[in-house]
Amino acid sequence: MQLSRTAQLAQKASSQRAVIRRGSCVQTMASAKPALKLYYFDIPGRAEATRLLLRLGKYPFEDYLLKREEWAELKPKMPFGQVPVLEVDGKLLSQSSAMERFVAKLTDQYPSDPWEAAKVDEIAAFMGEWLDIFIPSFFIKDENEKVAARKQVVEEKLKPKIQKLSELIEKAGPDNYLCGPKITYADVQAFVQLSFMVSGFFQGVPTDLYAPYPAVRAFHARIASLPEVVEAYKDVTEGPRATYKTLP
């Protein structure tokens, strides 16, 4: 049956609209991958988890290493006057935990299931406590007192946390990561904090801190041996990032 001229025109218009819709969808999907720029100094600190999440997720980003002399000019432009800051298509995101979760979701290293996501957050928060317990020591001016205070923190607060992490690793088993068979934000946070604690940044914290915890050392070695992590630290021979390659 031959269509009338009017029907033919209507069909053609409908087809064009469908093409436009499909084209718009493709364009939206293509532009859905935001351009990222990470602002921080050339130290591990509070940006390292974000850096590693991006590298493990094979997500391209600009790692902008701030120079001390330019910080005074940039500081007023940052959301809270501090770094790290992640620029996302020209918009600024501050607070390391928010940045880490954003990147983890962007790179499929964060579960979509609410309960599984909460368990990942649970471990990430637990690892965040490792740094928090040392914060009071930063306000001690006398170096000997500071070192003594940190040694006390290690014995009374940090070692019980290391033991708990060791138990979590052993419970997960050698074929799994902390929250299942797939690496997540929780594993990256654990690896970063384990490395940072013995990096030399904290005077008073022994470099052989993990010697009594073979499961912890094995977990660290497993993450450090991932190709993306190896590539990230391949040129490191000394300094605070050496412990991100291997533990003392």
MIKOLSE-374747 format. One record per residue (C-alpha): residue in one letter; x, y, z. Coordinates in Angstrom, 1 decimal. Example, Ala and Ser with C-alpha at 12.3 -4.5 7.8 and 13.67 -1.06 7.14 Angstrom:
<pts>
  resn       x       y       z
     a    12.3    -4.5     7.8
     s    13.7    -1.1     7.1
</pts>
This chain:
<pts>
  resn       x       y       z
     m     0.0     0.0     0.0
     q     1.5     3.4    -1.1
     l     1.6     6.1     1.5
     s     0.1     9.4     0.8
     r     2.4    12.4     0.4
     t     1.3    13.7     3.8
     a     1.9    10.3     5.5
     q     5.4    10.1     3.9
     l     6.3    13.6     5.2
     a     5.1    12.7     8.7
     q     7.1     9.5     8.7
     k    10.2    11.3     7.5
     a     9.8    13.9    10.3
     s     9.4    11.2    12.9
     s    12.5     9.4    11.7
     q    14.5    12.7    11.9
     r    13.3    13.3    15.4
     a    14.4     9.8    16.3
     v    17.8    10.4    14.9
     i    18.1    13.7    16.8
     r    17.1    11.9    20.0
     r    19.6     9.2    19.4
     g    22.3    11.7    18.5
     s    21.5    13.8    21.6
     c    21.7    10.6    23.8
     v    25.1     9.7    22.3
     q    26.3    13.2    22.8
     t    25.2    13.2    26.4
     m    26.8     9.9    27.1
     a    30.1    11.1    25.4
     s    30.2    14.2    27.6
     a    29.2    12.4    30.8
     k    32.8    11.6    31.6
     p    34.0    14.8    33.4
     a    37.4    16.3    33.0
     l    39.3    16.1    36.3
     k    42.1    18.2    37.8
     l    43.5    17.4    41.2
     y    45.1    20.2    43.2
     y    47.6    19.3    46.0
     f    51.2    19.6    46.9
     d    53.8    17.0    45.8
     i    53.3    14.8    48.9
     p    51.1    11.8    49.6
     g    49.0    13.3    52.5
     r    45.2    13.7    52.0
     a    45.2    13.4    48.2
     e    46.9    10.1    47.7
     a    43.7     8.0    48.0
     t    42.1    10.1    45.3
     r    45.2     9.7    43.1
     l    45.2     6.0    43.5
     l    41.5     5.6    42.9
     l    41.9     7.4    39.7
     r    44.9     5.4    38.6
     l    43.3     2.1    39.6
     g    40.2     3.1    37.7
     k    42.3     4.1    34.6
     y    40.6     7.5    34.6
     p    42.6    10.3    33.0
     f    43.2    13.4    35.2
     e    45.6    16.3    35.6
     d    47.7    15.9    38.8
     y    48.4    19.6    39.5
     l    51.3    19.8    42.0
     l    51.1    23.1    43.8
     k    54.2    25.1    44.5
     r    54.4    26.8    47.9
     e    54.9    30.2    46.4
     e    51.6    30.0    44.4
     w    49.5    28.8    47.3
     a    48.8    32.3    48.7
     e    47.2    33.3    45.4
     l    45.2    30.1    45.0
     k    44.0    29.8    48.6
     p    41.2    32.3    48.4
     k    39.8    30.6    45.3
     m    39.4    27.2    47.0
     p    36.0    26.4    48.6
     f    37.4    26.2    52.2
     g    40.7    27.8    51.6
     q    42.5    24.5    51.7
     v    43.6    21.5    49.6
     p    43.2    18.9    48.2
     v    40.6    20.1    45.8
     l    39.2    18.3    42.8
     e    38.1    20.3    39.8
     v    35.3    18.6    37.9
     d    34.5    20.2    34.6
     g    35.4    23.6    36.1
     k    33.6    23.1    39.3
     l    35.5    22.7    42.6
     l    35.0    19.9    45.1
     s    36.8    20.0    48.4
     q    37.1    17.7    51.4
     s    39.2    14.6    50.8
     s    36.5    12.1    51.8
     a    33.9    13.7    49.5
     m    36.5    13.6    46.6
     e    37.4    10.0    47.3
     r    33.8     8.8    47.3
     f    33.0    10.8    44.1
     v    36.0     9.3    42.3
     a    35.3     5.8    43.7
     k    31.8     6.0    42.3
     l    33.0     7.4    39.0
     t    35.5     4.6    38.6
     d    33.3     1.7    39.8
     q    35.2     1.2    43.0
     y    32.1     1.9    45.2
     p    29.2    -0.5    45.5
     s    25.7     0.5    44.2
     d    24.0    -1.6    46.9
     p    23.3     0.6    50.0
     w    24.4    -2.0    52.5
     e    27.6    -2.9    50.7
     a    28.4     0.8    50.2
     a    27.8     1.4    54.0
     k    30.3    -1.4    54.8
     v    32.9     0.2    52.5
     d    32.3     3.5    54.2
     e    32.6     1.8    57.6
     i    36.2     0.6    56.9
     a    37.1     3.9    55.2
     a    36.0     5.7    58.4
     f    37.9     3.3    60.6
     m    41.1     3.9    58.6
     g    40.5     7.6    58.9
     e    40.7     7.3    62.7
     w    44.3     6.2    62.3
     l    45.3     9.7    61.4
     d    42.9    11.4    63.8
     i    44.4     9.8    66.9
     f    47.7    11.6    66.1
     i    46.2    15.1    65.6
     p    46.7    16.3    69.2
     s    50.4    15.5    69.0
     f    50.9    18.1    66.2
     f    50.2    20.8    68.7
     i    53.1    19.8    71.0
     k    56.0    22.1    70.4
     d    58.8    20.3    72.2
     e    60.1    17.6    69.9
     n    61.0    15.1    72.6
     e    57.5    15.4    74.2
     k    55.9    15.0    70.7
     v    57.8    11.8    70.0
     a    57.0    10.5    73.5
     a    53.3    11.3    73.0
     r    53.2     9.5    69.6
     k    54.9     6.4    71.0
     q    52.1     6.3    73.6
     v    49.5     6.7    70.9
     v    51.0     3.8    69.0
     e    50.9     1.5    72.1
     e    47.5     2.5    73.5
     k    45.5     3.4    70.4
     l    47.1     2.4    67.1
     k    48.1    -1.2    67.8
     p    44.6    -2.3    68.7
     k    43.4    -0.8    65.4
     i    46.1    -2.7    63.5
     q    45.1    -5.9    65.2
     k    41.4    -5.2    64.2
     l    42.4    -4.6    60.6
     s    44.5    -7.8    60.6
     e    41.4    -9.7    61.8
     l    39.3    -8.2    59.0
     i    41.8    -9.2    56.4
     e    42.0   -12.7    57.7
     k    38.2   -13.0    57.8
     a    37.9   -11.8    54.2
     g    40.4   -14.5    53.1
     p    43.2   -14.6    50.6
     d    40.9   -14.6    47.6
     n    38.9   -11.5    48.6
     y    39.5    -7.9    49.3
     l    38.2    -6.3    52.5
     c    34.6    -6.0    51.2
     g    34.4    -8.8    48.7
     p    36.0   -10.2    45.5
     k    36.5    -6.8    43.9
     i    38.8    -4.0    45.1
     t    36.9    -1.0    46.5
     y    37.5     2.4    48.1
     a    37.9     0.6    51.4
     d    41.0    -1.3    50.2
     v    42.5     1.9    48.8
     q    42.0     3.8    52.1
     a    43.5     0.9    54.0
     f    46.6     0.8    51.8
     v    47.1     4.5    51.9
     q    46.9     4.8    55.7
     l    49.1     1.7    56.2
     s    51.7     3.3    54.0
     f    51.4     6.8    55.4
     m    51.8     5.7    59.0
     v    55.3     4.3    58.5
     s    56.4     6.8    55.8
     g    58.5     8.9    58.2
     f    56.0    11.6    58.5
     f    55.1    10.7    62.1
     q    58.2    10.9    64.3
     g    57.9     8.4    67.0
     v    56.1     5.8    64.9
     p    58.4     2.8    64.4
     t    59.1     1.8    60.8
     d    58.7    -1.9    61.7
     l    55.2    -1.3    63.1
     y    53.6    -4.1    61.1
     a    56.2    -6.8    61.7
     p    53.9    -8.7    64.2
     y    51.0    -8.6    61.7
     p    51.7   -10.9    58.7
     a    48.2   -10.6    57.3
     v    48.5    -6.8    57.2
     r    51.9    -7.0    55.4
     a    50.4    -9.5    52.9
     f    47.5    -7.2    52.2
     h    49.8    -4.2    51.6
     a    52.0    -6.2    49.3
     r    49.0    -7.4    47.3
     i    47.8    -3.8    46.7
     a    51.3    -2.6    46.0
     s    51.7    -5.3    43.3
     l    48.7    -4.2    41.3
     p    50.0    -2.9    37.9
     e    48.5     0.6    38.3
     v    50.0     1.0    41.8
     v    53.4    -0.3    40.5
     e    53.3     2.2    37.7
     a    52.3     5.1    40.1
     y    55.4     4.5    42.2
     k    57.9     3.0    39.7
     d    60.3     6.0    39.9
     v    60.2     6.3    43.7
     t    63.5     5.3    45.4
     e    63.2     7.2    48.7
     g    61.1     9.7    50.6
     p    57.6     9.5    52.0
     r    56.3     7.5    49.0
     a    58.8     4.7    49.4
     t    56.4     2.8    51.8
     y    53.7     2.9    49.1
     k    55.9     0.5    47.2
     t    56.9    -1.8    50.0
     l    56.9    -1.8    53.7
     p    60.1    -1.7    55.8
</pts>
